[in-house]
Amino acid sequence: MLLTVFGPISMDLYLPVLPALTHELGATTSAAQFTLTACLIGLAVGQVIAGPLSDRFGRRAPVIVGILAYVVASALCAIAPSIETLIAARLVQGLAGAVGIVIAQAAGRDVYSGGALLRFYGRLTVLGGLAAIVGPVIGGQLARLTDWRGLFLFLAAIGVVLLVATLAVFRETLPADQRTRGGMRQAGRDFRTLLSDRLFLGAVLINGFVYAALFAYLSGATYILQGTYGLSPQDYSIAFGANSAGFMVFGYIAGRTAERWSERGTLTIGVAMTAAGSLGLLATGLFDLTLPVVLVSLFVLASGVAVTSPPTTSLALADYPQLAGTASSVLGLTRFGFGGLAAPLVGLGGAEAVLPLGIVTVVSVALAVLTQATLVRRSDHPVHPAPTPTEPDLLVRN
């Protein structure tokens, strides 16, 4: 579960000092935001590479290599002499961090099923939200003591801690006799199998679109809240932490609700919440509303994304235990890939303008609603039933 922190901690820790980074390196706002985009692209592409490799070679060896590469890339970010070098290092950092994220999801599918699988994905969402809370708060406090370079050294230290934890407690979850064979051709066939499934495709696209709205918020909120509304880096970290707390709480609730009630019903609620938050941001941009409206809108948007995460992950992975790594990689590709595309769009209308953020988030959620109506609701897959008391939640493998 700790492996899931690579995504949020890599993106969130340095957000409070992003304006200072922009100034020190003499970069434009869009170029500085592209350091976030580069990491997102790496997180997306890296999962597509790591997922099939983990299906073929197991989970443990790839994740150890990935963490080592993450430590080195974080150190390179800390010594980057220019914005171009930092962007390249952030891309490598994302590629390496992706390994931990995809294997965290795949390893869960290796050992859990039914209600336990939904609970596990709910806990992953909670831990991701917790990391998102801790990241900007720590970043804001570290900004009192060091500059942005020191924050990247702190990320390298986190990588070292996770490497030690992985070596100590993480055991292989995919036995050799259950691994895939056939190399790249087989991987291509596996991807085609997944993408031809309407329910799988719908689940991953919805996940990608709502996370595009979330990453647009991550990219733009630091400039809007600090520039337009005058929050300090420390105040911003507190506001961001409150939103991440909502992400954590609602992610936990969504895991339990999807398990006991309905995956698709929970998904609908999450999309509706995300839509309400994005419409609040759009209204703020159009009518110049006050700070409380912005904060509430961001809270509802982030919480709505958290509600969609457990059901979309379960819908995407539940039917493919033999392809858990590959399926998880497609999920990660859309999540971080769409986020990487959306993040720089927020800065095109000006670093501190709310309207571009509102437009990007509304369009993203509208695409999620369209996908749900055309793919998920019309899918002929049976609804995954809630587990009965006699259903084994844990699959014990010798």
C-alpha positions in Angstrom: 0.0 0.0 0.0 2.9 2.4 0.7 3.9 2.1 -2.9 0.9 4.2 -3.9 2.5 7.3 -2.4 4.8 7.8 -5.4 2.2 9.5 -7.4 0.8 12.1 -4.9 4.0 12.7 -3.1 5.9 13.3 -6.3 3.4 15.9 -7.5 2.2 17.5 -4.3 5.3 18.0 -2.2 6.8 20.8 -4.3 3.5 22.6 -5.2 3.8 25.2 -2.5 7.2 26.3 -3.9 6.3 26.1 -7.6 6.0 29.9 -8.0 9.5 30.3 -6.4 10.9 27.6 -8.7 9.4 29.5 -11.6 11.1 32.7 -10.6 14.5 31.2 -9.7 14.9 29.3 -13.0 13.7 32.3 -15.0 10.9 30.1 -16.5 7.4 31.0 -17.8 4.4 29.7 -15.9 3.5 27.2 -18.6 7.1 25.9 -18.6 7.1 25.5 -14.8 3.7 23.7 -14.9 5.3 21.4 -17.5 7.5 20.0 -14.7 4.2 18.6 -13.3 3.1 17.5 -16.8 6.4 15.7 -17.4 6.0 13.8 -14.2 2.4 12.8 -15.1 3.5 11.6 -18.5 6.2 9.5 -16.9 3.7 8.1 -14.4 1.4 7.2 -17.3 3.9 5.7 -19.8 5.9 4.0 -17.0 2.8 2.0 -16.0 2.3 0.8 -19.5 5.8 -0.5 -19.5 5.9 -1.9 -15.9 2.5 -3.5 -15.9 3.1 -6.1 -18.6 6.7 -6.7 -17.3 5.3 -7.5 -13.9 2.8 -9.9 -15.4 5.7 -11.7 -17.0 8.6 -11.4 -14.4 6.7 -11.0 -11.2 6.0 -8.1 -8.9 9.0 -7.8 -6.6 12.0 -7.5 -8.9 10.5 -4.7 -11.1 9.4 -2.6 -8.1 12.9 -2.8 -6.5 14.5 -1.5 -9.7 11.8 1.2 -10.0 12.4 2.5 -6.5 16.2 2.7 -7.1 15.7 4.6 -10.3 13.3 7.0 -8.5 15.9 7.8 -5.9 18.5 8.7 -8.6 16.0 10.7 -10.6 14.9 12.7 -7.5 18.6 13.6 -6.8 18.9 14.7 -10.5 15.9 17.0 -10.0 17.6 18.6 -7.0 20.7 19.6 -9.0 19.0 20.6 -12.2 20.6 23.9 -13.6 17.7 24.8 -15.9 14.0 24.3 -16.4 14.7 22.1 -19.4 16.9 19.8 -17.3 14.3 19.7 -14.5 11.6 18.7 -16.9 13.7 15.8 -18.2 14.5 14.7 -14.7 10.9 14.9 -13.7 10.0 12.7 -16.7 12.4 10.0 -15.5 11.2 10.4 -11.9 7.6 9.7 -13.1 8.7 6.7 -15.2 10.4 5.2 -12.1 7.6 6.1 -9.7 5.0 4.5 -12.0 6.4 1.0 -11.2 5.4 1.2 -7.6 1.9 2.5 -8.4 1.0 -0.2 -11.0 2.4 -3.0 -8.9 0.5 -1.9 -5.8 -2.8 -2.3 -7.7 -1.7 -5.5 -9.4 -0.5 -7.2 -6.2 -3.8 -6.4 -4.5 -5.6 -8.2 -7.4 -3.2 -11.1 -7.0 -4.3 -11.8 -3.4 -7.8 -10.3 -3.0 -11.2 -10.8 -4.6 -14.8 -9.8 -3.9 -15.4 -7.4 -1.1 -11.8 -7.5 0.1 -10.7 -6.3 -3.3 -13.0 -3.2 -3.1 -11.9 -2.5 0.5 -8.3 -2.8 -0.6 -8.8 -0.2 -3.4 -10.7 2.0 -1.0 -7.7 1.9 1.3 -5.3 2.7 -1.6 -7.4 5.8 -2.2 -7.3 6.7 1.5 -3.5 6.3 1.6 -3.2 8.4 -1.6 -5.3 11.1 0.0 -3.2 10.9 3.2 0.0 11.3 1.1 -1.6 14.2 -0.7 -2.4 15.8 2.7 1.1 15.2 4.1 2.9 16.2 0.9 1.9 19.9 0.6 1.9 20.4 4.3 5.4 19.1 4.6 6.4 21.0 1.5 5.0 24.2 2.9 6.9 23.7 6.2 10.1 22.7 4.5 9.9 25.9 2.4 10.7 27.7 5.6 14.0 25.8 5.9 15.1 25.1 2.4 14.4 25.9 -1.3 12.8 23.7 -3.9 16.0 21.8 -4.4 15.9 20.6 -0.8 12.4 19.4 -1.4 13.6 17.1 -4.2 16.3 15.8 -2.0 13.6 15.0 0.5 11.8 13.0 -2.2 15.0 11.0 -2.7 15.1 10.3 1.0 11.5 9.1 0.9 12.5 6.8 -1.9 15.2 5.3 0.2 12.8 4.7 3.0 10.3 3.0 0.7 13.2 0.8 -0.7 14.1 -0.4 2.7 10.4 -1.1 3.5 10.0 -3.0 0.3 13.0 -5.1 0.8 11.8 -5.9 4.4 8.1 -6.7 3.9 7.1 -7.1 0.3 7.1 -10.7 -0.9 6.3 -12.0 -4.4 2.6 -12.2 -5.0 2.6 -13.7 -8.5 3.8 -17.3 -8.6 6.0 -18.3 -11.6 3.4 -20.7 -12.9 0.8 -17.9 -13.1 2.9 -15.4 -15.1 2.3 -14.6 -18.7 4.4 -15.9 -21.6 5.0 -14.8 -25.2 6.8 -11.5 -25.0 5.7 -8.3 -26.8 3.2 -10.1 -29.1 1.4 -11.6 -26.2 1.4 -8.2 -24.5 -0.2 -6.7 -27.6 -2.9 -9.4 -27.6 -3.5 -8.7 -23.9 -4.0 -5.0 -24.5 -6.4 -5.7 -27.4 -8.4 -8.1 -25.2 -8.8 -5.4 -22.5 -9.6 -2.5 -24.9 -12.3 -4.6 -26.7 -14.2 -4.9 -23.4 -16.8 -2.1 -23.2 -17.0 -2.1 -19.4 -13.2 -2.1 -19.0 -12.8 0.7 -21.5 -15.6 2.8 -20.0 -14.2 2.4 -16.4 -10.6 3.5 -17.4 -11.9 6.4 -19.5 -14.1 7.7 -16.7 -11.2 7.4 -14.3 -9.0 9.2 -16.7 -11.4 12.1 -17.3 -12.1 12.8 -13.6 -8.4 12.6 -12.8 -7.8 15.1 -15.6 -10.0 17.5 -13.7 -8.1 16.7 -10.5 -4.7 17.3 -12.1 -5.9 20.5 -13.6 -6.7 21.6 -10.1 -3.3 20.5 -8.9 -1.6 22.5 -11.6 -3.6 25.7 -11.3 -4.7 26.0 -7.7 -1.3 27.0 -6.3 -1.2 30.1 -8.6 -4.8 31.0 -8.1 -4.9 30.6 -4.3 -1.6 32.3 -3.7 -1.7 34.9 -6.5 -5.4 35.9 -6.9 -6.5 35.3 -3.3 -3.2 36.1 -1.5 -2.6 32.9 0.4 0.9 32.2 1.7 2.6 28.9 0.9 1.8 27.7 4.4 -1.9 28.8 4.1 -2.1 27.1 0.7 -0.7 23.9 2.1 -3.4 23.9 4.8 -6.2 24.6 2.3 -4.8 21.9 0.1 -4.5 19.5 3.0 -8.2 20.1 3.8 -9.2 19.1 0.3 -7.0 16.1 0.5 -8.6 15.1 3.8 -11.9 15.1 1.9 -10.3 12.9 -0.8 -9.2 10.5 1.9 -12.5 10.3 3.8 -14.7 10.0 0.7 -12.4 7.4 -0.8 -12.8 5.2 2.2 -16.6 5.8 2.2 -16.7 4.9 -1.5 -14.9 1.6 -1.0 -17.4 0.6 1.6 -20.4 1.9 -0.3 -19.4 0.1 -3.5 -18.9 -3.1 -1.6 -22.2 -3.1 0.2 -24.5 -1.3 -2.3 -23.4 -0.9 -5.9 -20.2 -0.2 -7.8 -22.0 1.6 -10.6 -24.3 3.6 -8.3 -21.3 4.7 -6.3 -19.6 5.7 -9.5 -22.6 7.8 -10.5 -22.5 9.7 -7.2 -18.7 10.4 -7.6 -19.1 11.7 -11.1 -22.0 14.0 -10.0 -19.9 15.4 -7.1 -17.0 16.1 -9.5 -19.4 17.8 -11.8 -20.8 20.0 -9.0 -17.2 21.1 -8.0 -16.2 21.9 -11.6 -19.4 23.9 -12.1 -18.5 25.9 -9.0 -15.1 26.7 -10.4 -16.6 27.7 -13.7 -19.1 30.0 -12.0 -16.2 31.6 -10.0 -14.4 32.3 -13.2 -17.4 33.8 -14.8 -18.7 35.9 -11.9 -15.6 36.6 -9.8 -16.9 34.8 -6.7 -15.2 34.8 -3.3 -12.5 32.5 -1.8 -14.9 30.4 0.2 -16.7 29.4 -3.0 -13.4 28.4 -4.6 -12.4 26.3 -1.6 -15.8 24.5 -1.4 -15.7 23.8 -5.1 -12.2 22.4 -4.9 -13.2 20.3 -1.9 -16.2 18.8 -3.7 -14.3 18.2 -6.9 -11.5 16.3 -5.1 -13.9 14.3 -3.0 -15.9 13.4 -6.1 -12.8 12.1 -7.8 -12.1 10.0 -4.7 -15.6 8.5 -4.8 -15.1 7.4 -8.4 -11.7 5.7 -7.8 -12.6 2.4 -6.0 -15.5 1.5 -8.3 -13.7 2.3 -11.5 -10.6 0.4 -10.4 -12.6 -2.6 -9.4 -14.7 -2.6 -12.5 -11.6 -2.4 -14.6 -9.5 -5.1 -12.8 -12.0 -7.6 -11.3 -12.6 -9.6 -14.5 -8.9 -9.9 -15.4 -6.9 -11.6 -12.5 -4.5 -13.1 -15.0 -3.8 -9.7 -16.5 -3.8 -7.6 -13.4 -0.5 -5.8 -14.2 -1.5 -5.0 -17.8 -5.0 -3.9 -16.8 -3.6 -1.7 -14.0 -1.2 -0.1 -16.5 -4.0 0.9 -18.8 -5.8 2.4 -15.9 -2.7 4.3 -14.9 -2.1 5.5 -18.4 -5.4 7.2 -18.7 -5.3 8.6 -15.2 -1.9 10.2 -15.4 -1.9 10.7 -19.2 -5.1 12.6 -19.3 -4.0 14.5 -16.2 -0.7 15.4 -18.0 -2.7 16.8 -21.0 -5.1 18.8 -18.9 -2.5 20.4 -16.5 -0.8 22.8 -18.9 -4.1 23.9 -20.4 -5.0 25.7 -17.1 -2.1 28.1 -17.6 -2.9 29.2 -21.1 -5.3 31.9 -20.0 -3.0 33.3 -17.4 -1.4 31.9 -14.3 -3.9 33.3 -11.8 -7.1 33.1 -13.8 -9.9 30.9 -12.5 -11.9 30.7 -15.7 -9.5 28.4 -17.6 -9.5 26.0 -14.6 -13.3 26.0 -14.6 -13.5 25.3 -18.3 -10.9 22.4 -18.3 -12.6 20.7 -15.3 -16.2 21.1 -16.7 -15.1 19.7 -20.1 -13.3 16.7 -18.4 -16.3 15.8 -16.3 -18.7 16.2 -19.3 -16.6 13.6 -21.2 -16.8 11.3 -18.1 -20.6 11.6 -18.1 -20.8 10.8 -21.8 -18.5 7.8 -21.3 -20.6 6.5 -18.5 -23.8 6.8 -20.5 -22.4 5.2 -23.7 -20.1 2.5 -22.3 -20.7 1.6 -18.7 -24.5 1.8 -18.5 -24.9 -0.1 -21.8 -22.3 -2.8 -20.9 -23.7 -6.3 -20.9 -21.4 -7.3 -18.0 -23.2 -8.6 -14.9 -23.0 -6.3 -11.9 -20.4 -7.7 -9.4 -22.4 -8.9 -6.5 -21.6 -8.1 -2.9 -19.8 -10.9 -1.2 -21.8 -13.4 0.9 -20.5 -14.4 4.3 -19.2 -17.6 2.9 -17.3 -16.1 0.0 -13.6 -16.2 0.6 -12.1 -12.7 0.5 -8.5 -13.7 0.6 -7.1 -16.1 -2.1 -4.4 -18.0 -0.4 -1.7 -19.1 -2.8 1.0 -21.7 -2.0 
